[in-house]
Amino acid sequence: MTADAERFRILFVCTGNVCRSVIAERLAWRGIRARLGDGASRFAVASAGTAGLGGSPMHAYTRHALIRLGAYTDGFAGRQLAVGDIDAADLILVACAEHRDGVLMMCPRASRRSYLLREFARLAAAVPPSSALDAVQRVRDAVADAARLRGRIPYVEPATDEIGDPAPDPEAFLACALAIDAALRPV
């Protein structure tokens, strides 16, 4: 098995890659490390923006919200979404339908691994537990099962699953981070 086959790569996407996708990336990484300890090294978590500017710092309110939720903030540089990011990802979780549309316009073959974050959380909650002992294989099984469940669980208006851009104040960013954290817990 190659090193890439032994790793599971998650990509979070929003518009500018300074707020929602950064929050999701850092909170997901915090959760993976808490659950898997040393096994977390088999997972890669990244973020990018459909209109992101390479090298941009995270928004100051993003940093504040992440610190409040116990996630690390060091070493971040914004990235513009690229086809290579999409191709490398095993799971792509986006903030809004427009982001998923952007991902699929760039790479249509990513449709079975691209979801709104809340959509994937709903689908993952309906996925039966994997019998695989390996954490990476369990997650691969869950992504495949979620793709099969699309259209088979009760319909939810896609706008309900969106995580909107926060208003420019610290409390709105914290509320956005709490909503993302809640969506990530079942994932």
Rosetta silent file (secondary structure, phi, psi, omega in degrees, C-alpha in Angstrom):
SEQUENCE: MTADAERFRILFVCTGNVCRSVIAERLAWRGIRARLGDGASRFAVASAGTAGLGGSPMHAYTRHALIRLGAYTDGFAGRQLAVGDIDAADLILVACAEHRDGVLMMCPRASRRSYLLREFARLAAAVPPSSALDAVQRVRDAVADAARLRGRIPYVEPATDEIGDPAPDPEAFLACALAIDAALRPV
SCORE:     score description
SCORE:     0.000 S_00000001
   1 L     0.000  133.916 -179.667    0.000    0.000    0.000 S_00000001
   2 L   -77.344  163.265  179.037    1.392    3.420   -0.922 S_00000001
   3 L   -60.099  -39.030  178.703    1.724    6.258    1.574 S_00000001
   4 L   -65.178  -36.437  179.798   -1.109    8.142   -0.199 S_00000001
   5 L   -70.393  -23.064  179.637   -3.409    5.116    0.059 S_00000001
   6 L   -85.677   -8.409 -178.473   -2.711    4.961    3.797 S_00000001
   7 L  -109.714  152.225  174.867   -3.764    8.611    4.291 S_00000001
   8 E  -118.947  127.293 -174.557   -7.184   10.187    4.144 S_00000001
   9 E  -112.344  125.406  178.657   -7.351   13.764    2.870 S_00000001
  10 E  -112.620  132.904  178.249  -10.148   16.171    3.764 S_00000001
  11 E  -121.406  127.118  175.195  -10.539   19.497    1.976 S_00000001
  12 E  -104.208  138.366 -176.076  -12.792   22.298    3.241 S_00000001
  13 E  -132.209  134.453  168.880  -13.887   24.970    0.757 S_00000001
  14 E  -138.157 -155.805 -176.392  -15.533   28.376    1.112 S_00000001
  15 L   -82.054  -62.891 -171.700  -15.175   31.624   -0.822 S_00000001
  16 L   -98.273   -9.438 -176.903  -12.132   33.489    0.486 S_00000001
  17 L    56.769   42.807  173.387  -10.416   30.841    2.632 S_00000001
  18 L  -131.731   -9.047 -178.107  -10.138   33.248    5.548 S_00000001
  19 L  -127.637  -92.254 -169.395  -13.264   32.384    7.577 S_00000001
  20 H   -60.395  -48.243 -177.356  -15.503   29.296    7.249 S_00000001
  21 H   -68.183  -33.467  177.317  -13.126   26.842    5.570 S_00000001
  22 H   -67.030  -45.339  178.237  -10.304   27.820    7.915 S_00000001
  23 H   -57.955  -47.673 -179.447  -12.567   27.337   10.932 S_00000001
  24 H   -62.346  -44.159  179.568  -13.664   23.937    9.620 S_00000001
  25 H   -58.002  -50.609 -174.557  -10.080   22.886    8.835 S_00000001
  26 H   -71.889  -36.563  177.751   -8.748   23.795   12.262 S_00000001
  27 H   -72.034  -36.521  176.884  -11.727   22.396   14.215 S_00000001
  28 H   -63.369  -44.392 -179.698  -11.661   19.155   12.205 S_00000001
  29 H   -63.157  -40.705  176.797   -7.963   18.760   12.890 S_00000001
  30 H   -58.859  -44.120 -179.711   -8.565   19.415   16.607 S_00000001
  31 H   -67.550  -40.910  179.121  -11.253   16.702   16.617 S_00000001
  32 H   -63.455  -45.763  179.127   -9.179   14.165   14.698 S_00000001
  33 H   -62.307  -39.943 -179.169   -6.227   14.622   17.049 S_00000001
  34 H   -66.445  -37.642 -178.101   -8.498   14.302   20.100 S_00000001
  35 H   -80.677  -36.429 -169.827  -10.075   11.077   18.798 S_00000001
  36 H  -111.383  -11.159 -178.883   -7.065    9.388   17.250 S_00000001
  37 H    55.104 -124.388 -178.886   -3.994   10.726   19.042 S_00000001
  38 H   -61.977  -26.648  179.032   -0.943    9.444   17.167 S_00000001
  39 H   -68.014  -12.551  179.508   -3.243    7.917   14.516 S_00000001
  40 H   -63.467  -22.834 -179.017   -4.192   11.447   13.431 S_00000001
  41 H   -64.796  -13.874  178.207   -1.026   11.556   11.335 S_00000001
  42 H   -84.647    0.733  178.928   -2.821    9.312    8.821 S_00000001
  43 E  -118.105  142.220  175.073   -5.231   12.163    8.077 S_00000001
  44 E  -121.403  131.729 -178.998   -4.521   15.379    6.188 S_00000001
  45 E  -125.180  129.738 -178.681   -6.839   18.355    6.563 S_00000001
  46 E  -141.530  170.922  175.871   -6.647   21.421    4.328 S_00000001
  47 E  -143.975  159.558  178.683   -8.764   24.314    3.144 S_00000001
  48 E  -157.281  165.436  179.669   -9.024   26.534    0.078 S_00000001
  49 E  -122.553  142.114  178.113  -11.251   29.244   -1.336 S_00000001
  50 L   -65.284  -25.470  176.987  -13.036   29.463   -4.662 S_00000001
  51 L  -129.335   27.660 -177.246  -11.988   33.126   -4.710 S_00000001
  52 L   -71.722  151.289  174.974   -9.175   32.907   -2.183 S_00000001
  53 L  -103.551  121.601 -179.518   -5.999   34.894   -2.467 S_00000001
  54 L   -54.762  132.305  177.433   -2.896   32.803   -1.967 S_00000001
  55 L    87.019   -2.731 -179.825   -1.009   33.678    1.181 S_00000001
  56 L   -64.588  142.673  174.659   -3.824   35.632    2.853 S_00000001
  57 L   -77.247  159.125  174.119   -3.906   35.455    6.651 S_00000001
  58 L   -66.210  152.337  178.564   -6.986   34.160    8.401 S_00000001
  59 L   -60.395  144.250 -179.514   -9.439   36.872    9.407 S_00000001
  60 H   -57.904  -36.772  179.287   -8.728   38.282   12.876 S_00000001
  61 H   -72.150  -29.161  173.955  -12.216   37.236   14.046 S_00000001
  62 H   -63.152  -47.707  178.970  -11.555   33.717   12.735 S_00000001
  63 H   -57.618  -45.905 -179.454   -8.428   33.582   14.874 S_00000001
  64 H   -60.145  -46.580 -179.320  -10.382   34.836   17.890 S_00000001
  65 H   -63.988  -42.341  179.972  -13.145   32.210   17.430 S_00000001
  66 H   -63.913  -41.202  177.903  -10.638   29.378   16.985 S_00000001
  67 H   -62.660  -42.169  179.339   -8.755   30.361   20.125 S_00000001
  68 H   -61.610  -30.578 -178.019  -12.039   30.437   22.064 S_00000001
  69 L   -97.034    8.202  174.261  -12.777   26.891   20.850 S_00000001
  70 L    76.977   25.486  177.971   -9.325   25.551   21.652 S_00000001
  71 L  -105.217  152.203 -178.990   -8.035   25.132   18.104 S_00000001
  72 L   -78.391  153.519 -176.343   -4.586   26.168   16.924 S_00000001
  73 L  -124.387   -5.581 -176.017   -4.156   29.186   14.675 S_00000001
  74 L   -73.381  155.835  169.441   -0.467   29.154   13.730 S_00000001
  75 L    72.838   23.547 -179.120    0.937   28.486   10.290 S_00000001
  76 L   -95.775  139.128  170.072   -2.045   29.444    8.152 S_00000001
  77 L  -142.368  123.781 -178.732   -1.830   30.908    4.638 S_00000001
  78 L   -58.350  152.683 -179.235   -4.922   31.200    2.450 S_00000001
  79 L  -135.863  143.612  171.395   -5.091   29.240   -0.792 S_00000001
  80 E   -81.175  131.880  178.395   -6.968   29.553   -4.061 S_00000001
  81 L   -59.472  133.947  179.350   -8.796   26.295   -4.864 S_00000001
  82 L  -130.249  155.995  179.348   -7.022   24.327   -7.601 S_00000001
  83 H   -55.496  -38.620  179.137   -7.883   21.167   -9.510 S_00000001
  84 H   -60.521  -36.022  176.311   -4.934   19.431   -7.807 S_00000001
  85 H   -62.741  -44.104 -178.524   -6.517   20.124   -4.390 S_00000001
  86 H   -66.255  -48.019 -179.738   -9.755   18.529   -5.528 S_00000001
  87 H   -59.404  -36.698 -176.666   -8.040   15.527   -7.123 S_00000001
  88 H   -76.892  -20.644 -173.879   -5.988   14.884   -3.974 S_00000001
  89 L   -81.703  137.891  173.622   -8.973   15.035   -1.592 S_00000001
  90 L   -87.444  -24.181  179.604  -10.846   11.935   -0.468 S_00000001
  91 E  -146.788  129.360  179.664  -13.631   14.099    0.986 S_00000001
  92 E  -119.277  119.849 -178.855  -14.524   17.681    0.077 S_00000001
  93 E  -117.430  126.517 -173.565  -16.770   19.572    2.486 S_00000001
  94 E  -118.406  161.259 -179.730  -18.049   22.999    1.489 S_00000001
  95 L   -79.350  -42.178 -174.037  -19.885   25.826    3.219 S_00000001
  96 L  -137.063  162.246 -179.677  -22.498   26.564    0.511 S_00000001
  97 H   -58.460  -35.745  179.289  -23.951   25.065   -2.656 S_00000001
  98 H   -61.267  -31.011  178.496  -22.109   27.657   -4.766 S_00000001
  99 H   -72.942  -41.100  176.862  -18.825   26.229   -3.450 S_00000001
 100 H   -64.133  -40.453  177.188  -19.801   22.669   -4.343 S_00000001
 101 H   -59.735  -41.179  178.333  -20.841   23.929   -7.784 S_00000001
 102 H   -63.714  -42.325  177.571  -17.411   25.558   -8.142 S_00000001
 103 H   -60.203  -46.739 -175.548  -15.665   22.339   -7.118 S_00000001
 104 H   -73.122  -26.775  173.914  -17.712   20.304   -9.606 S_00000001
 105 H   -66.998  -37.235  179.999  -17.188   22.792  -12.428 S_00000001
 106 H   -76.656  -31.445 -172.275  -13.454   22.377  -11.943 S_00000001
 107 L  -152.734   80.370 -176.211  -13.590   18.610  -11.441 S_00000001
 108 H   -56.262  -28.683 -177.956  -16.912   16.848  -12.241 S_00000001
 109 H   -68.523   -5.811 -179.764  -15.500   13.468  -11.190 S_00000001
 110 H   -88.505    7.814 -172.845  -15.473   14.714   -7.564 S_00000001
 111 H   -62.472  -33.248 -177.295  -19.274   14.557   -7.243 S_00000001
 112 H   -84.009    0.879  177.506  -19.374   11.427   -5.042 S_00000001
 113 H  -131.357   16.051  179.061  -16.962   12.931   -2.533 S_00000001
 114 E  -118.087  125.873 -175.700  -18.176   16.562   -2.457 S_00000001
 115 E  -144.225  154.355  162.413  -20.800   17.652    0.051 S_00000001
 116 E   -67.404  143.316 -176.815  -22.091   20.591    1.969 S_00000001
 117 H   -54.978  -49.210 -179.194  -20.710   20.088    5.468 S_00000001
 118 H   -67.185  -33.693  176.365  -24.144   19.816    7.088 S_00000001
 119 H   -61.268  -47.504 -179.377  -25.369   17.539    4.288 S_00000001
 120 H   -64.257  -37.475  178.259  -22.504   15.148    4.906 S_00000001
 121 H   -60.809  -42.558  177.804  -23.147   15.245    8.657 S_00000001
 122 H   -64.055  -45.330  179.995  -26.777   14.190    8.061 S_00000001
 123 H   -65.011  -43.553 -179.085  -25.739   11.417    5.686 S_00000001
 124 H   -61.588  -33.859  178.815  -22.931   10.228    7.973 S_00000001
 125 H   -66.080  -24.031 -179.864  -25.411    9.962   10.852 S_00000001
 126 H   -94.574   -4.765 -178.678  -27.422    7.494    8.748 S_00000001
 127 L   -79.119  130.105  175.742  -24.402    5.393    7.703 S_00000001
 128 L   -66.039  148.127 -179.812  -24.105    2.062    9.492 S_00000001
 129 L   -59.541  139.477  177.637  -20.843    1.658   11.413 S_00000001
 130 L   -74.994  145.636  176.671  -18.018    0.180    9.372 S_00000001
 131 L   -87.439   -3.547 -179.191  -16.617   -3.157   10.489 S_00000001
 132 L   -65.529  140.600  177.653  -13.130   -2.085    9.384 S_00000001
 133 L   -82.189  -28.222 -177.008  -10.560   -1.924   12.167 S_00000001
 134 L   -80.544  130.274 -177.198   -8.450    0.682   10.396 S_00000001
 135 H   -60.364  -42.410  179.893   -9.551    4.322   10.989 S_00000001
 136 H   -63.972  -43.020  179.621   -8.778    5.412    7.423 S_00000001
 137 H   -65.879  -37.321  176.879  -10.753    2.515    5.967 S_00000001
 138 H   -59.979  -41.326  179.938  -13.695    3.280    8.268 S_00000001
 139 H   -70.479  -40.897  176.456  -13.776    6.849    6.936 S_00000001
 140 H   -58.872  -42.945  177.928  -13.434    5.670    3.314 S_00000001
 141 H   -61.571  -42.226 -179.174  -16.369    3.305    3.917 S_00000001
 142 H   -64.020  -40.735  178.550  -18.433    6.148    5.422 S_00000001
 143 H   -64.956  -43.294  178.355  -17.808    8.418    2.413 S_00000001
 144 H   -63.903  -42.429  178.671  -18.807    5.634   -0.003 S_00000001
 145 H   -66.047  -38.764  178.455  -21.922    4.845    2.053 S_00000001
 146 H   -62.285  -40.225  178.370  -22.871    8.537    2.235 S_00000001
 147 H   -62.283  -38.433  178.898  -22.688    8.769   -1.563 S_00000001
 148 H   -70.410  -27.807 -178.647  -25.043    5.787   -1.833 S_00000001
 149 H   -81.359  -16.787  178.916  -27.470    7.386    0.631 S_00000001
 150 L   -54.328  128.863 -179.799  -27.818   10.624   -1.323 S_00000001
 151 L    83.323   -3.278 -178.308  -31.422   10.854   -2.427 S_00000001
 152 L  -110.937  -13.375  174.997  -32.495    7.997   -0.143 S_00000001
 153 L  -103.475  163.844 -175.654  -32.863    9.805    3.149 S_00000001
 154 L   -51.831  137.366 -178.105  -35.481   12.519    3.644 S_00000001
 155 L   -66.891  139.619  172.979  -34.923   15.532    1.421 S_00000001
 156 L  -127.905  132.453  177.115  -33.649   18.725    2.984 S_00000001
 157 L   -55.626  125.588 -176.892  -33.634   22.000    1.084 S_00000001
 158 H   -52.757  -34.632  179.896  -29.947   22.602    0.258 S_00000001
 159 H   -60.278  -27.937  178.057  -30.102   26.170    1.606 S_00000001
 160 H   -66.369  -30.103 -178.582  -30.829   24.653    5.030 S_00000001
 161 H   -85.741   -5.907 -177.059  -27.462   22.883    4.901 S_00000001
 162 L   -77.652  149.947  173.648  -25.492   26.016    4.029 S_00000001
 163 L  -115.863  104.691 -175.031  -23.217   27.809    6.465 S_00000001
 164 L   -71.525  159.887  176.439  -23.363   31.472    5.530 S_00000001
 165 L   -63.589  132.936 -178.695  -20.544   33.966    5.700 S_00000001
 166 L   -72.640  150.239  173.265  -20.517   35.543    9.168 S_00000001
 167 L   -63.304  153.553 -176.023  -21.293   39.209    9.707 S_00000001
 168 L   -76.710   65.426  170.400  -18.149   41.230   10.406 S_00000001
 169 L  -148.305  152.403 -172.442  -18.192   41.069   14.185 S_00000001
 170 H   -57.901  -36.897 -178.149  -16.488   38.703   16.635 S_00000001
 171 H   -70.019  -34.982  176.432  -19.712   37.204   17.996 S_00000001
 172 H   -66.213  -38.668  177.147  -20.982   36.343   14.497 S_00000001
 173 H   -66.253  -39.903  177.836  -17.703   34.583   13.763 S_00000001
 174 H   -64.719  -42.133  177.768  -17.960   32.681   17.046 S_00000001
 175 H   -61.562  -40.871  177.020  -21.559   31.676   16.204 S_00000001
 176 H   -62.956  -44.344  179.495  -20.362   30.497   12.783 S_00000001
 177 H   -63.542  -39.169  177.800  -17.541   28.523   14.405 S_00000001
 178 H   -65.684  -39.087  177.595  -19.975   26.915   16.862 S_00000001
 179 H   -64.830  -41.254  178.119  -22.273   25.913   13.970 S_00000001
 180 H   -65.798  -43.525  179.244  -19.329   24.388   12.099 S_00000001
 181 H   -59.636  -43.462  178.711  -18.155   22.608   15.248 S_00000001
 182 H   -62.420  -39.155  179.152  -21.631   21.142   15.758 S_00000001
 183 H   -70.080  -31.666 -178.409  -21.710   19.912   12.144 S_00000001
 184 H   -76.505  -26.617 -174.427  -18.248   18.362   12.457 S_00000001
 185 L   -54.828  -49.062  178.814  -18.982   16.345   15.611 S_00000001
 186 L   -72.522  -20.196 -179.063  -20.888   13.502   13.885 S_00000001
 187 L   -75.449    0.000    0.000  -18.454   13.552   10.976 S_00000001
